[in-house]
Amino acid sequence: MKNELINVWYRVTFMVTKGNDRYEYSIFTEGNSETGAAVSAAVGICEGSGGLSNPTFKSIRIATYGEAESLDAELDAIAEREQKEQKEEGDE
């Protein structure tokens, strides 16, 4: 068996601040380690436009098969939509 890095989906949960309120916020991210996934998710929260700040790590778990399949299907649909839009722009 070869040493291979395998990416999986993780569900990472943080406590975040929005305005003056703190609440729980979960995000899905793909990665090959829990640490990398947690860091990626925290960066996504901080760089996002949702007004969220101060992410404090709460928990992480590997996504269920159903969640992973749903996320992969959504990414495939987005890629197909983008290809279609590019093709339409090229036809103009």
C-alpha positions as CSV (number, residue, x, y, z in Angstrom):
1,M,0.0,0.0,0.0
2,K,1.4,3.4,-1.0
3,N,1.5,6.4,1.3
4,E,-1.2,8.6,-0.1
5,L,-2.8,11.7,1.2
6,I,-6.6,11.4,1.1
7,N,-8.8,14.4,1.3
8,V,-12.1,14.1,3.2
9,W,-14.8,16.5,4.2
10,Y,-14.8,17.7,7.8
11,R,-17.5,19.6,9.7
12,V,-15.9,22.1,12.0
13,T,-17.8,24.0,14.6
14,F,-16.7,27.3,16.2
15,M,-18.1,29.9,18.5
16,V,-18.2,33.2,16.6
17,T,-19.0,36.8,17.2
18,K,-21.4,38.8,15.1
19,G,-22.1,42.3,16.4
20,N,-22.3,41.9,20.1
21,D,-23.6,38.3,20.0
22,R,-21.7,35.0,20.3
23,Y,-23.2,31.9,18.7
24,E,-22.3,28.4,17.3
25,Y,-21.3,28.3,13.7
26,S,-20.5,25.1,11.6
27,I,-18.7,25.0,8.3
28,F,-17.7,22.1,6.0
29,T,-14.2,22.1,4.6
30,E,-12.2,19.5,2.7
31,G,-8.7,18.5,3.9
32,N,-6.3,15.7,4.7
33,S,-5.9,16.5,8.4
34,E,-8.1,17.7,11.2
35,T,-5.7,20.5,12.0
36,G,-5.5,21.7,8.4
37,A,-9.3,21.6,8.1
38,A,-9.8,23.6,11.3
39,V,-7.3,26.3,10.2
40,S,-8.9,26.4,6.7
41,A,-12.3,26.8,8.2
42,A,-11.2,29.6,10.6
43,V,-9.5,31.5,7.8
44,G,-12.7,31.1,5.7
45,I,-14.8,32.6,8.6
46,C,-12.4,35.5,9.1
47,E,-12.1,36.3,5.4
48,G,-15.8,35.9,4.7
49,S,-18.2,38.7,4.2
50,G,-20.7,37.5,6.8
51,G,-19.5,39.9,9.5
52,L,-18.3,37.0,11.7
53,S,-15.2,37.4,13.8
54,N,-13.3,35.8,16.7
55,P,-13.7,32.1,15.8
56,T,-13.1,29.9,18.8
57,F,-12.7,26.2,18.0
58,K,-15.3,24.0,19.5
59,S,-15.3,20.6,17.7
60,I,-14.5,18.8,14.5
61,R,-15.7,15.5,12.9
62,I,-15.5,13.8,9.6
63,A,-18.6,14.4,7.5
64,T,-21.0,11.6,7.1
65,Y,-21.2,9.8,3.8
66,G,-24.5,11.6,3.0
67,E,-23.0,15.0,3.8
68,A,-19.9,14.3,1.7
69,E,-22.0,13.1,-1.2
70,S,-24.2,16.1,-1.0
71,L,-21.2,18.5,-0.9
72,D,-19.5,16.7,-3.9
73,A,-22.7,16.8,-5.9
74,E,-23.1,20.6,-5.2
75,L,-19.5,21.2,-6.3
76,D,-20.1,19.2,-9.5
77,A,-23.3,21.2,-10.2
78,I,-21.3,24.5,-9.7
79,A,-18.6,23.3,-12.1
80,E,-21.1,22.3,-14.7
81,R,-22.9,25.7,-14.4
82,E,-19.6,27.6,-14.8
83,Q,-18.7,25.5,-17.8
84,K,-22.1,26.3,-19.4
85,E,-21.7,30.0,-18.7
86,Q,-18.2,30.0,-20.2
87,K,-19.4,28.2,-23.3
88,E,-22.3,30.7,-23.7
89,E,-19.9,33.6,-23.3
90,G,-17.6,32.1,-25.9
91,D,-20.6,31.7,-28.4
92,E,-21.4,35.4,-28.2
